[in-house]
Protein backbone atom coordinates (compact mmCIF):
# COMPACT_ATOMS: atom_id res chain seq x y z
CA UNK A 1 0.00 0.00 0.00
CA UNK A 2 1.43 3.40 -1.02
CA UNK A 3 1.81 6.02 1.67
CA UNK A 4 0.65 9.56 0.99
CA UNK A 5 3.58 11.95 0.99
CA UNK A 6 2.86 15.45 2.30
CA UNK A 7 2.72 18.25 -0.24
CA UNK A 8 5.93 20.15 0.42
CA UNK A 9 6.10 23.77 -0.66
CA UNK A 10 9.14 26.00 -0.99
CA UNK A 11 8.74 28.82 1.52
CA UNK A 12 10.88 31.79 2.55
CA UNK A 13 11.56 32.65 6.20
CA UNK A 14 10.38 36.19 6.99
CA UNK A 15 11.42 37.17 10.51
CA UNK A 16 12.60 40.79 10.20
CA UNK A 17 13.59 42.22 13.53
CA UNK A 18 14.50 38.81 15.01
CA UNK A 19 17.89 37.11 15.10
CA UNK A 20 16.38 33.90 13.70
CA UNK A 21 13.20 31.82 13.59
CA UNK A 22 13.15 29.00 16.14
CA UNK A 23 12.49 25.45 14.95
CA UNK A 24 10.66 23.54 17.68
CA UNK A 25 10.40 19.82 18.41
CA UNK A 26 6.58 19.95 18.59
CA UNK A 27 4.06 22.48 17.23
CA UNK A 28 3.74 24.61 20.35
CA UNK A 29 5.62 27.52 21.91
CA UNK A 30 6.53 25.55 25.04
CA UNK A 31 8.31 22.88 23.00
CA UNK A 32 12.09 22.51 22.96
CA UNK A 33 13.97 24.59 20.38
CA UNK A 34 15.89 22.20 18.11
CA UNK A 35 17.24 24.64 15.51
CA UNK A 36 17.07 28.04 13.87
CA UNK A 37 16.31 29.42 10.42
CA UNK A 38 17.70 32.74 9.20
CA UNK A 39 15.64 35.54 7.69
CA UNK A 40 15.39 35.04 3.91
CA UNK A 41 16.31 31.34 4.06
CA UNK A 42 14.45 29.09 1.59
CA UNK A 43 13.02 25.88 3.06
CA UNK A 44 10.62 23.09 2.16
CA UNK A 45 7.57 22.98 4.44
CA UNK A 46 4.25 21.19 4.71
CA UNK A 47 1.10 23.32 4.45
CA UNK A 48 0.11 24.99 7.74
CA UNK A 49 -1.94 23.16 10.34
CA UNK A 50 -3.26 25.11 13.33
CA UNK A 51 -0.72 27.89 12.73
CA UNK A 52 2.36 25.65 12.40
CA UNK A 53 4.31 24.21 9.45
CA UNK A 54 6.33 21.00 9.62
CA UNK A 55 9.84 21.43 8.24
CA UNK A 56 12.70 18.96 7.95
CA UNK A 57 13.86 19.15 11.58
CA UNK A 58 10.70 20.18 13.42
CA UNK A 59 8.00 22.85 13.38
CA UNK A 60 7.88 26.62 12.81
CA UNK A 61 5.12 29.21 13.17
CA UNK A 62 3.41 29.55 9.78
CA UNK A 63 3.08 33.32 10.13
CA UNK A 64 6.87 33.64 9.60
CA UNK A 65 6.86 31.83 6.26
CA UNK A 66 6.02 33.45 2.93
Biopython code that builds the backbone (N, CA, C, O; Angstrom):
import numpy as np
from Bio.PDB.StructureBuilder import StructureBuilder

atoms = [
    (1, "UNK", "N", (0.842, -1.183, 0.000)),
    (1, "UNK", "CA", (0.000, 0.000, 0.000)),
    (1, "UNK", "C", (0.889, 1.249, 0.000)),
    (1, "UNK", "O", (1.800, 1.360, 0.820)),
    (2, "UNK", "N", (0.630, 2.176, -0.906)),
    (2, "UNK", "CA", (1.431, 3.400, -1.022)),
    (2, "UNK", "C", (1.045, 4.376, 0.082)),
    (2, "UNK", "O", (-0.130, 4.542, 0.408)),
    (3, "UNK", "N", (2.059, 5.014, 0.646)),
    (3, "UNK", "CA", (1.813, 6.019, 1.668)),
    (3, "UNK", "C", (1.690, 7.377, 1.001)),
    (3, "UNK", "O", (2.397, 7.666, 0.036)),
    (4, "UNK", "N", (0.793, 8.210, 1.512)),
    (4, "UNK", "CA", (0.653, 9.564, 0.986)),
    (4, "UNK", "C", (1.797, 10.423, 1.506)),
    (4, "UNK", "O", (2.010, 10.529, 2.713)),
    (5, "UNK", "N", (2.526, 11.033, 0.583)),
    (5, "UNK", "CA", (3.582, 11.954, 0.993)),
    (5, "UNK", "C", (2.971, 13.339, 1.135)),
    (5, "UNK", "O", (2.105, 13.717, 0.346)),
    (6, "UNK", "N", (3.411, 14.097, 2.130)),
    (6, "UNK", "CA", (2.860, 15.448, 2.299)),
    (6, "UNK", "C", (3.255, 16.324, 1.111)),
    (6, "UNK", "O", (4.300, 16.118, 0.494)),
    (7, "UNK", "N", (2.417, 17.287, 0.807)),
    (7, "UNK", "CA", (2.724, 18.250, -0.243)),
    (7, "UNK", "C", (3.681, 19.285, 0.327)),
    (7, "UNK", "O", (3.274, 20.159, 1.092)),
    (8, "UNK", "N", (4.947, 19.186, -0.044)),
    (8, "UNK", "CA", (5.927, 20.151, 0.423)),
    (8, "UNK", "C", (5.926, 21.361, -0.502)),
    (8, "UNK", "O", (5.797, 21.229, -1.719)),
    (9, "UNK", "N", (6.069, 22.526, 0.086)),
    (9, "UNK", "CA", (6.101, 23.774, -0.658)),
    (9, "UNK", "C", (7.374, 24.517, -0.300)),
    (9, "UNK", "O", (7.793, 24.522, 0.858)),
    (10, "UNK", "N", (7.997, 25.152, -1.304)),
    (10, "UNK", "CA", (9.145, 26.000, -0.986)),
    (10, "UNK", "C", (8.613, 27.282, -0.359)),
    (10, "UNK", "O", (7.728, 27.937, -0.910)),
    (11, "UNK", "N", (9.158, 27.625, 0.784)),
    (11, "UNK", "CA", (8.743, 28.820, 1.517)),
    (11, "UNK", "C", (9.991, 29.620, 1.877)),
    (11, "UNK", "O", (11.098, 29.084, 1.911)),
    (12, "UNK", "N", (9.798, 30.899, 2.143)),
    (12, "UNK", "CA", (10.881, 31.789, 2.548)),
    (12, "UNK", "C", (10.627, 32.254, 3.970)),
    (12, "UNK", "O", (9.516, 32.662, 4.308)),
    (13, "UNK", "N", (11.662, 32.191, 4.808)),
    (13, "UNK", "CA", (11.560, 32.648, 6.197)),
    (13, "UNK", "C", (11.526, 34.174, 6.201)),
    (13, "UNK", "O", (12.389, 34.822, 5.608)),
    (14, "UNK", "N", (10.528, 34.743, 6.870)),
    (14, "UNK", "CA", (10.381, 36.192, 6.990)),
    (14, "UNK", "C", (10.282, 36.521, 8.478)),
    (14, "UNK", "O", (9.203, 36.467, 9.067)),
    (15, "UNK", "N", (11.411, 36.857, 9.067)),
    (15, "UNK", "CA", (11.419, 37.171, 10.509)),
    (15, "UNK", "C", (12.236, 38.431, 10.758)),
    (15, "UNK", "O", (13.129, 38.442, 11.604)),
    (16, "UNK", "N", (11.922, 39.503, 10.009)),
    (16, "UNK", "CA", (12.600, 40.791, 10.196)),
    (16, "UNK", "C", (12.498, 41.231, 11.648)),
    (16, "UNK", "O", (11.447, 41.104, 12.277)),
    (17, "UNK", "N", (13.588, 41.744, 12.164)),
    (17, "UNK", "CA", (13.595, 42.223, 13.534)),
    (17, "UNK", "C", (13.968, 41.158, 14.560)),
    (17, "UNK", "O", (14.142, 41.465, 15.739)),
    (18, "UNK", "N", (14.093, 39.907, 14.117)),
    (18, "UNK", "CA", (14.496, 38.815, 15.006)),
    (18, "UNK", "C", (15.839, 38.272, 14.534)),
    (18, "UNK", "O", (16.157, 38.343, 13.347)),
    (19, "UNK", "N", (16.617, 37.738, 15.448)),
    (19, "UNK", "CA", (17.892, 37.111, 15.098)),
    (19, "UNK", "C", (17.666, 35.924, 14.163)),
    (19, "UNK", "O", (18.369, 35.766, 13.164)),
    (20, "UNK", "N", (16.677, 35.092, 14.498)),
    (20, "UNK", "CA", (16.379, 33.900, 13.703)),
    (20, "UNK", "C", (15.011, 33.371, 14.117)),
    (20, "UNK", "O", (14.467, 33.751, 15.154)),
    (21, "UNK", "N", (14.469, 32.487, 13.285)),
    (21, "UNK", "CA", (13.204, 31.821, 13.586)),
    (21, "UNK", "C", (13.511, 30.492, 14.258)),
    (21, "UNK", "O", (14.274, 29.689, 13.721)),
    (22, "UNK", "N", (12.926, 30.253, 15.425)),
    (22, "UNK", "CA", (13.154, 28.998, 16.142)),
    (22, "UNK", "C", (12.414, 27.838, 15.481)),
    (22, "UNK", "O", (11.258, 27.968, 15.079)),
    (23, "UNK", "N", (13.099, 26.713, 15.378)),
    (23, "UNK", "CA", (12.485, 25.454, 14.954)),
    (23, "UNK", "C", (12.249, 24.666, 16.236)),
    (23, "UNK", "O", (13.171, 24.469, 17.028)),
    (24, "UNK", "N", (11.020, 24.220, 16.440)),
    (24, "UNK", "CA", (10.659, 23.539, 17.678)),
    (24, "UNK", "C", (10.380, 22.062, 17.445)),
    (24, "UNK", "O", (9.992, 21.656, 16.349)),
    (25, "UNK", "N", (10.581, 21.267, 18.484)),
    (25, "UNK", "CA", (10.404, 19.819, 18.414)),
    (25, "UNK", "C", (8.944, 19.436, 18.150)),
    (25, "UNK", "O", (8.670, 18.486, 17.417)),
    (26, "UNK", "N", (8.020, 20.175, 18.746)),
    (26, "UNK", "CA", (6.582, 19.946, 18.586)),
    (26, "UNK", "C", (5.922, 21.271, 18.205)),
    (26, "UNK", "O", (6.517, 22.328, 18.413)),
    (27, "UNK", "N", (4.713, 21.240, 17.655)),
    (27, "UNK", "CA", (4.060, 22.482, 17.231)),
    (27, "UNK", "C", (3.399, 23.253, 18.376)),
    (27, "UNK", "O", (2.179, 23.411, 18.418)),
    (28, "UNK", "N", (4.229, 23.723, 19.293)),
    (28, "UNK", "CA", (3.737, 24.612, 20.353)),
    (28, "UNK", "C", (4.899, 25.417, 20.910)),
    (28, "UNK", "O", (6.051, 24.985, 20.855)),
    (29, "UNK", "N", (4.587, 26.590, 21.447)),
    (29, "UNK", "CA", (5.624, 27.520, 21.909)),
    (29, "UNK", "C", (6.392, 27.020, 23.122)),
    (29, "UNK", "O", (7.496, 27.500, 23.379)),
    (30, "UNK", "N", (5.850, 26.080, 23.868)),
    (30, "UNK", "CA", (6.530, 25.550, 25.043)),
    (30, "UNK", "C", (7.503, 24.425, 24.681)),
    (30, "UNK", "O", (8.269, 23.966, 25.528)),
    (31, "UNK", "N", (7.469, 23.991, 23.440)),
    (31, "UNK", "CA", (8.308, 22.881, 23.001)),
    (31, "UNK", "C", (9.777, 23.292, 22.895)),
    (31, "UNK", "O", (10.102, 24.462, 22.689)),
    (32, "UNK", "N", (10.641, 22.310, 23.040)),
    (32, "UNK", "CA", (12.091, 22.510, 22.965)),
    (32, "UNK", "C", (12.496, 23.074, 21.598)),
    (32, "UNK", "O", (11.993, 22.636, 20.564)),
    (33, "UNK", "N", (13.409, 24.048, 21.605)),
    (33, "UNK", "CA", (13.973, 24.594, 20.375)),
    (33, "UNK", "C", (15.062, 23.639, 19.892)),
    (33, "UNK", "O", (15.997, 23.325, 20.629)),
    (34, "UNK", "N", (14.931, 23.180, 18.647)),
    (34, "UNK", "CA", (15.887, 22.201, 18.106)),
    (34, "UNK", "C", (16.712, 22.763, 16.953)),
    (34, "UNK", "O", (17.559, 22.064, 16.398)),
    (35, "UNK", "N", (16.469, 24.027, 16.591)),
    (35, "UNK", "CA", (17.237, 24.636, 15.512)),
    (35, "UNK", "C", (16.773, 26.054, 15.250)),
    (35, "UNK", "O", (15.880, 26.569, 15.922)),
    (36, "UNK", "N", (17.400, 26.678, 14.254)),
    (36, "UNK", "CA", (17.067, 28.043, 13.866)),
    (36, "UNK", "C", (17.102, 28.156, 12.344)),
    (36, "UNK", "O", (17.824, 27.430, 11.661)),
    (37, "UNK", "N", (16.300, 29.090, 11.838)),
    (37, "UNK", "CA", (16.308, 29.424, 10.418)),
    (37, "UNK", "C", (16.541, 30.928, 10.307)),
    (37, "UNK", "O", (15.963, 31.709, 11.062)),
    (38, "UNK", "N", (17.378, 31.321, 9.374)),
    (38, "UNK", "CA", (17.701, 32.737, 9.198)),
    (38, "UNK", "C", (16.685, 33.428, 8.301)),
    (38, "UNK", "O", (16.071, 32.801, 7.437)),
    (39, "UNK", "N", (16.514, 34.741, 8.520)),
    (39, "UNK", "CA", (15.641, 35.543, 7.687)),
    (39, "UNK", "C", (16.064, 35.409, 6.226)),
    (39, "UNK", "O", (17.248, 35.522, 5.911)),
    (40, "UNK", "N", (15.103, 35.167, 5.334)),
    (40, "UNK", "CA", (15.388, 35.039, 3.910)),
    (40, "UNK", "C", (15.743, 33.638, 3.458)),
    (40, "UNK", "O", (15.834, 33.383, 2.257)),
    (41, "UNK", "N", (15.949, 32.714, 4.404)),
    (41, "UNK", "CA", (16.307, 31.342, 4.059)),
    (41, "UNK", "C", (15.150, 30.653, 3.351)),
    (41, "UNK", "O", (13.993, 30.823, 3.737)),
    (42, "UNK", "N", (15.456, 29.876, 2.319)),
    (42, "UNK", "CA", (14.454, 29.089, 1.587)),
    (42, "UNK", "C", (14.414, 27.696, 2.194)),
    (42, "UNK", "O", (15.454, 27.075, 2.416)),
    (43, "UNK", "N", (13.191, 27.202, 2.464)),
    (43, "UNK", "CA", (13.022, 25.882, 3.059)),
    (43, "UNK", "C", (11.848, 25.163, 2.393)),
    (43, "UNK", "O", (11.038, 25.788, 1.710)),
    (44, "UNK", "N", (11.764, 23.873, 2.593)),
    (44, "UNK", "CA", (10.617, 23.088, 2.161)),
    (44, "UNK", "C", (9.758, 22.830, 3.403)),
    (44, "UNK", "O", (10.263, 22.386, 4.434)),
    (45, "UNK", "N", (8.463, 23.110, 3.295)),
    (45, "UNK", "CA", (7.568, 22.977, 4.440)),
    (45, "UNK", "C", (6.236, 22.382, 4.012)),
    (45, "UNK", "O", (5.793, 22.562, 2.877)),
    (46, "UNK", "N", (5.612, 21.676, 4.931)),
    (46, "UNK", "CA", (4.253, 21.191, 4.707)),
    (46, "UNK", "C", (3.290, 22.361, 4.849)),
    (46, "UNK", "O", (3.628, 23.357, 5.489)),
    (47, "UNK", "N", (2.101, 22.262, 4.267)),
    (47, "UNK", "CA", (1.103, 23.320, 4.453)),
    (47, "UNK", "C", (0.777, 23.508, 5.940)),
    (47, "UNK", "O", (0.873, 22.562, 6.721)),
    (48, "UNK", "N", (0.396, 24.715, 6.323)),
    (48, "UNK", "CA", (0.109, 24.994, 7.741)),
    (48, "UNK", "C", (-1.048, 24.175, 8.298)),
    (48, "UNK", "O", (-2.035, 23.897, 7.617)),
    (49, "UNK", "N", (-0.887, 23.799, 9.570)),
    (49, "UNK", "CA", (-1.944, 23.155, 10.344)),
    (49, "UNK", "C", (-1.970, 23.831, 11.703)),
    (49, "UNK", "O", (-0.975, 23.825, 12.428)),
    (50, "UNK", "N", (-3.102, 24.411, 12.045)),
    (50, "UNK", "CA", (-3.265, 25.109, 13.331)),
    (50, "UNK", "C", (-2.153, 26.118, 13.604)),
    (50, "UNK", "O", (-1.714, 26.265, 14.744)),
    (51, "UNK", "N", (-1.696, 26.815, 12.561)),
    (51, "UNK", "CA", (-0.716, 27.889, 12.734)),
    (51, "UNK", "C", (0.732, 27.461, 12.688)),
    (51, "UNK", "O", (1.623, 28.287, 12.883)),
    (52, "UNK", "N", (0.994, 26.168, 12.431)),
    (52, "UNK", "CA", (2.360, 25.654, 12.399)),
    (52, "UNK", "C", (2.631, 24.914, 11.091)),
    (52, "UNK", "O", (1.729, 24.308, 10.513)),
    (53, "UNK", "N", (3.885, 24.969, 10.630)),
    (53, "UNK", "CA", (4.315, 24.209, 9.450)),
    (53, "UNK", "C", (5.396, 23.228, 9.869)),
    (53, "UNK", "O", (6.311, 23.574, 10.617)),
    (54, "UNK", "N", (5.281, 22.009, 9.383)),
    (54, "UNK", "CA", (6.325, 21.005, 9.621)),
    (54, "UNK", "C", (7.426, 21.229, 8.597)),
    (54, "UNK", "O", (7.167, 21.329, 7.397)),
    (55, "UNK", "N", (8.659, 21.306, 9.089)),
    (55, "UNK", "CA", (9.844, 21.432, 8.240)),
    (55, "UNK", "C", (10.732, 20.220, 8.511)),
    (55, "UNK", "O", (10.378, 19.361, 9.319)),
    (56, "UNK", "N", (11.858, 20.146, 7.857)),
    (56, "UNK", "CA", (12.702, 18.956, 7.954)),
    (56, "UNK", "C", (13.029, 18.542, 9.386)),
    (56, "UNK", "O", (12.955, 17.358, 9.716)),
    (57, "UNK", "N", (13.386, 19.492, 10.233)),
    (57, "UNK", "CA", (13.856, 19.153, 11.578)),
    (57, "UNK", "C", (12.863, 19.414, 12.695)),
    (57, "UNK", "O", (13.188, 19.203, 13.863)),
    (58, "UNK", "N", (11.653, 19.871, 12.365)),
    (58, "UNK", "CA", (10.699, 20.180, 13.420)),
    (58, "UNK", "C", (9.546, 21.011, 12.901)),
    (58, "UNK", "O", (9.018, 20.758, 11.818)),
    (59, "UNK", "N", (9.154, 22.020, 13.694)),
    (59, "UNK", "CA", (7.996, 22.848, 13.380)),
    (59, "UNK", "C", (8.323, 24.323, 13.552)),
    (59, "UNK", "O", (9.096, 24.700, 14.433)),
    (60, "UNK", "N", (7.724, 25.157, 12.701)),
    (60, "UNK", "CA", (7.881, 26.616, 12.814)),
    (60, "UNK", "C", (6.507, 27.255, 12.712)),
    (60, "UNK", "O", (5.584, 26.675, 12.141)),
    (61, "UNK", "N", (6.377, 28.450, 13.267)),
    (61, "UNK", "CA", (5.118, 29.206, 13.171)),
    (61, "UNK", "C", (4.905, 29.606, 11.709)),
    (61, "UNK", "O", (5.792, 30.178, 11.075)),
    (62, "UNK", "N", (3.733, 29.302, 11.192)),
    (62, "UNK", "CA", (3.413, 29.549, 9.779)),
    (62, "UNK", "C", (3.441, 31.024, 9.427)),
    (62, "UNK", "O", (3.744, 31.382, 8.289)),
    (63, "UNK", "N", (3.129, 31.890, 10.389)),
    (63, "UNK", "CA", (3.077, 33.322, 10.131)),
    (63, "UNK", "C", (4.435, 33.882, 9.679)),
    (63, "UNK", "O", (4.484, 34.946, 9.060)),
    (64, "UNK", "N", (5.529, 33.183, 9.979)),
    (64, "UNK", "CA", (6.870, 33.637, 9.605)),
    (64, "UNK", "C", (7.367, 33.037, 8.300)),
    (64, "UNK", "O", (8.547, 33.160, 7.973)),
    (65, "UNK", "N", (6.483, 32.390, 7.553)),
    (65, "UNK", "CA", (6.856, 31.826, 6.255)),
    (65, "UNK", "C", (6.034, 32.509, 5.168)),
    (65, "UNK", "O", (4.834, 32.739, 5.320)),
    (66, "UNK", "N", (6.710, 32.826, 4.068)),
    (66, "UNK", "CA", (6.017, 33.448, 2.929)),
    (66, "UNK", "C", (6.075, 32.507, 1.747)),
    (66, "UNK", "O", (5.555, 32.826, 0.678)),
]
sb = StructureBuilder()
sb.init_structure("model")
sb.init_model(0)
sb.init_chain("A")
sb.init_seg("    ")
for serial, (resi, resn, name, xyz) in enumerate(atoms, 1):
    if name == "N":
        sb.init_residue(resn, " ", resi, " ")
    sb.init_atom(name, np.array(xyz, "f"), 0.0, 1.0, " ", f" {name:<3s}", serial, name[0])
structure = sb.get_structure()
